[in-house]
Amino acid sequence: MKKSNIFSIAALVVLVMLSSCRSDEAFVYMHDMVPGEEYPIKLQPEATIQPNDKLIILVECPSKPELAIPFKIRQGSYQINDQGNITIHRTNAGEENCYIVDEKGYIDFPVLGRFSVEDMTLEEAKEFLAEAITETGLIRNPFVEVKFQGFKYTVIGAIGGKGVKTTDTDKFTLLEAIANGGDLPNNARLDRICVIREENGARQIYYTDIRTKDFFDSPVYYLRPNDIIYVEPKFRQKSFSEKALQYVNLGLSGLSTITSIIYWTTIVKNLR
């Protein structure tokens, strides 16, 4: 074999190897973090209450616990006799302290009635309820606690565990959501993970790159209720029929190439 042919084949092999190699940075999460270096932790921004959120609201009166009962009976009634004893009649044995924010951002609360909590932080809702309860004159210094009853989020795109998910905590990160989905496959774009979020009566879309440490400072590092996570694919997954057709075409192409080589080899031999 001539040297020129050997060099041509070697160059072709090197070219194929280089084209098949990809930088590890394309697949490694937070590749730019350096061992031993400290990175400040960004505090989780306060989430605001949105329609369809589930809230746990607790009202107590430390000095006289019975005074808080009217603010706990959602389904049923209560009676107070001359001796101050309270009798409760419940018509629903469900979760007494769980409130679902309706599509307009309102909740129905015992004694206080219907009012909006949309776009309030949990602390703002707590202060609002404490002030409203105090104004009724029933409790002078009420103890009020407001928190999310976990929340719902959706995962779609190039990830194994697609679907609507729920978490029991109100502090949940995008990395935890990815882990719950079974991590990301090879065809997932780590630099184009999208989160669609509802806030202030509108939807916003955010893109984040989990290959860099800047991901920790992203506004979507901490998820919020009703977030939609979409992982962009590098390529579309082919169906079985498409793969079969691709293999058939590849086989026919290979057969055609072999036939051409044999044909031209025979011609060259005949010319000699």
C-alpha positions, 0 to 999 in steps of 0.5 A: 500500500502506498504511503499516501494511502496510509496517510489518507486512512490515518487522517480519516480515522483521526477525523472520525475520532475527533468528531465523536469526542465531546468535551466533558463540560457538555455533560458535567453538572457545575463543572466550574466549581473548584474544590476548597473554594467557598461559594456564598449561599443565596437565600431562597426568595419568598414565594407568593401565594397563587391560585390553586395553592394549598395553605395550612392555616393555624389559629390559636389563643394561648391564654384561652384555647377555646376562643380560637375554635370559631376560626377552625370550624370550616364544615359544621357548627359549634355551641357555647353553653352557660358554663362556657363549654363548647360543643362542636358539630362537624359535617366533614371530617376532612382536613380542617386547617387546609385551604385551597386558593381558588382561581381568583386568589380567594379563600373562605375563612371561618368568621372572616368570610371570603378574602383574597390572598393572591400575591401575598407572601406567607408572612404577609398573609399571617400578618393580615389574618392576625390583624383581621382576627384581632379586629373581630374582638374575639381574640386579643393576641392570636397566634397565626401560622400560615404555610404551604401544604407542599406543592405541585410541579410538572416535569416534561421533555427529555427526562425519564420521570415525566408527569405531575409531581408533588412535594411535601416541603415548601423548600424544593430545588430544581436539582431535587426535581431532576433527581426525582425524575431519574436524572437526565438522559444523554439527549438532554440539553443541560444548558437549556433547562426551562422553567415556566412560572406563574407570578403576578397574574402572568406566566414567565419563562426562565432558562438555566444552565446546570453545567455552571455554578451560576445555576445556584443563583438562578431565580428558578433554583428553588421551585415554586408551586405550579412550576413547569419544568421542560428539559430541551432535547438535543435531538428528537427520539426516533420511533421504532419504524424510523430506526428500522428504516434508517438501518435499512437505508444504511444497509443499502448504502453500504451494499451500494458502496461495496458493489461500486468498489467491486465494480471499479476494482474489476474495471481497473484489473481489466485495464491492466 
